[in-house]
Amino acid sequence: MRRVLVLGAAACVASCTFTTATGFTECDTDVSCDKAHPKQDHACIEKFCIKLTDNCRRQTGEFSSANRVVFAATLPLTSTPDSGVVDQSEQQGLNALSLAVDEGNQREGIKGTRFALLFCNTGGDDTLAKAQVEWLGTQLKVPAVGTSG
């Protein structure tokens, strides 16, 4: 049994090394993940498509370029994380953030670097909101996350 585990571990290391050493690239941009994963929002992280964390999606902006600044919003848009009644004031806040990103991009961003906005619905769940913000910061290195409440 131990020999099987050692062989399995060696195979995993070899495959990871082979993938890295050969320069395998799954994606260059978030949009390039759409062909492989058409029904889910993914982010291109270090050349690999990674599914966005729970209840998060691409909202608006420049997702077809690797040269952009990504911001995020975590808002209790609905009464529960997966569905429920839409909070109209939170919807208006999300609309305002989306409009700001779109208008910034119409003005070519900052020195040609455009913006993108990710949105995560917390559904009023503080534990989920904390997990979303942590993931956005550690995995995507998002420089700013807007929230309410």
C-alpha positions as a printed NumPy array, in Angstrom:
array([[  0.   ,   0.   ,   0.   ],
       [  2.805,   2.394,   0.912],
       [  4.528,   1.681,  -2.409],
       [  1.338,   2.585,  -4.299],
       [  1.076,   5.908,  -2.44 ],
       [  4.717,   6.737,  -3.137],
       [  4.279,   5.905,  -6.832],
       [  1.096,   7.967,  -6.969],
       [  2.81 ,  10.949,  -5.358],
       [  5.757,  10.644,  -7.75 ],
       [  3.382,  10.575, -10.722],
       [  1.652,  13.754,  -9.507],
       [  4.95 ,  15.563,  -9.051],
       [  6.129,  14.437, -12.474],
       [  2.928,  15.579, -14.17 ],
       [  3.034,  18.979, -12.441],
       [  6.68 ,  19.381, -13.361],
       [  5.961,  18.329, -16.949],
       [  3.091,  20.82 , -17.195],
       [  5.197,  23.647, -15.78 ],
       [  8.396,  22.763, -17.628],
       [  6.682,  22.549, -21.014],
       [  5.08 ,  25.959, -20.562],
       [  1.51 ,  24.62 , -20.737],
       [ -0.925,  27.518, -20.753],
       [ -4.659,  27.099, -20.369],
       [ -5.477,  30.805, -20.61 ],
       [ -4.115,  34.289, -21.158],
       [ -7.195,  36.21 , -20.014],
       [-10.388,  35.55 , -18.089],
       [-12.355,  35.512, -21.343],
       [-10.114,  32.797, -22.768],
       [-11.503,  30.506, -20.026],
       [-14.997,  30.788, -21.515],
       [-14.454,  28.146, -24.207],
       [-13.362,  25.5  , -21.701],
       [-15.926,  26.513, -19.07 ],
       [-18.866,  28.175, -20.878],
       [-21.426,  27.982, -18.054],
       [-19.255,  29.241, -15.188],
       [-17.262,  32.385, -14.524],
       [-13.557,  31.689, -14.2  ],
       [-10.496,  33.831, -13.629],
       [ -7.193,  33.272, -15.383],
       [ -4.665,  32.917, -12.569],
       [ -1.064,  32.171, -13.488],
       [ -2.146,  30.827, -16.905],
       [ -4.819,  28.449, -15.516],
       [ -8.614,  28.855, -15.387],
       [ -9.827,  28.89 , -11.778],
       [-13.543,  28.916, -10.944],
       [-14.57 ,  32.046,  -9.088],
       [-15.468,  31.493,  -5.445],
       [-19.068,  30.886,  -4.32 ],
       [-21.698,  33.361,  -5.558],
       [-19.165,  35.48 ,  -7.45 ],
       [-19.223,  36.461, -11.106],
       [-17.665,  38.81 , -13.599],
       [-19.797,  41.927, -13.531],
       [-18.465,  44.413, -16.069],
       [-15.322,  45.814, -17.588],
       [-12.17 ,  44.536, -19.267],
       [-11.868,  40.774, -18.904],
       [-10.278,  40.172, -22.305],
       [ -6.915,  41.672, -21.367],
       [ -4.315,  40.618, -18.832],
       [ -3.358,  44.299, -18.488],
       [ -6.201,  45.59 , -16.316],
       [ -7.014,  46.44 , -12.721],
       [ -9.691,  44.235, -11.156],
       [-11.888,  45.58 ,  -8.371],
       [-14.592,  43.654,  -6.541],
       [-17.85 ,  44.288,  -4.723],
       [-19.316,  41.99 ,  -2.075],
       [-22.896,  43.009,  -1.417],
       [-25.989,  41.423,   0.144],
       [-27.885,  41.725,  -3.137],
       [-30.481,  39.109,  -2.22 ],
       [-31.97 ,  37.904,   1.066],
       [-30.101,  34.564,   0.806],
       [-26.795,  33.806,  -0.917],
       [-28.317,  31.761,  -3.769],
       [-31.605,  33.577,  -4.345],
       [-34.299,  35.417,  -2.448],
       [-35.685,  38.914,  -2.56 ],
       [-33.481,  41.49 ,  -4.279],
       [-32.491,  44.445,  -2.111],
       [-33.069,  47.401,  -4.44 ],
       [-30.679,  49.721,  -2.584],
       [-27.865,  47.142,  -2.977],
       [-28.808,  46.734,  -6.654],
       [-28.465,  50.492,  -7.116],
       [-25.059,  50.39 ,  -5.387],
       [-23.9  ,  47.634,  -7.747],
       [-25.251,  49.62 , -10.708],
       [-23.26 ,  52.669,  -9.55 ],
       [-20.024,  50.66 ,  -9.251],
       [-20.622,  49.118, -12.685],
       [-21.25 ,  52.546, -14.183],
       [-18.044,  53.92 , -12.639],
       [-15.991,  51.061, -14.13 ],
       [-17.616,  51.449, -17.545],
       [-17.105,  55.227, -17.582],
       [-13.468,  54.827, -16.511],
       [-12.935,  52.393, -19.379],
       [-14.564,  54.787, -21.851],
       [-11.836,  57.234, -20.848],
       [ -9.151,  54.553, -21.44 ],
       [ -8.688,  53.844, -17.736],
       [ -5.412,  55.043, -16.245],
       [ -2.72 ,  55.499, -18.913],
       [ -4.378,  52.812, -21.033],
       [ -4.899,  50.313, -18.207],
       [ -8.59 ,  49.503, -18.068],
       [-10.758,  48.249, -15.2  ],
       [-12.85 ,  45.181, -14.436],
       [-15.406,  44.579, -11.695],
       [-16.194,  41.265, -10.039],
       [-19.359,  40.919,  -7.982],
       [-20.045,  38.533,  -5.106],
       [-23.503,  38.17 ,  -3.562],
       [-23.216,  37.626,   0.19 ],
       [-26.948,  37.187,   0.744],
       [-26.397,  38.787,   4.141],
       [-24.18 ,  35.889,   5.266],
       [-21.199,  37.398,   7.115],
       [-19.221,  34.136,   7.049],
       [-19.631,  33.891,   3.278],
       [-18.7  ,  37.557,   2.84 ],
       [-15.503,  37.047,   4.83 ],
       [-14.585,  33.963,   2.767],
       [-15.283,  35.823,  -0.489],
       [-13.133,  38.805,   0.472],
       [-10.315,  36.551,   1.649],
       [-10.396,  34.606,  -1.638],
       [-10.519,  37.771,  -3.733],
       [ -7.523,  39.179,  -1.882],
       [ -5.349,  36.085,  -1.67 ],
       [ -6.135,  34.341,  -4.961],
       [ -6.905,  37.229,  -7.309],
       [ -4.881,  39.925,  -5.531],
       [ -7.797,  42.37 ,  -5.916],
       [ -6.538,  45.753,  -4.629],
       [ -9.932,  46.977,  -3.39 ],
       [-13.245,  45.395,  -2.403],
       [-16.343,  47.545,  -1.953],
       [-19.076,  46.432,   0.415],
       [-21.959,  47.849,   2.396],
       [-23.36 ,  47.645,   5.884]])
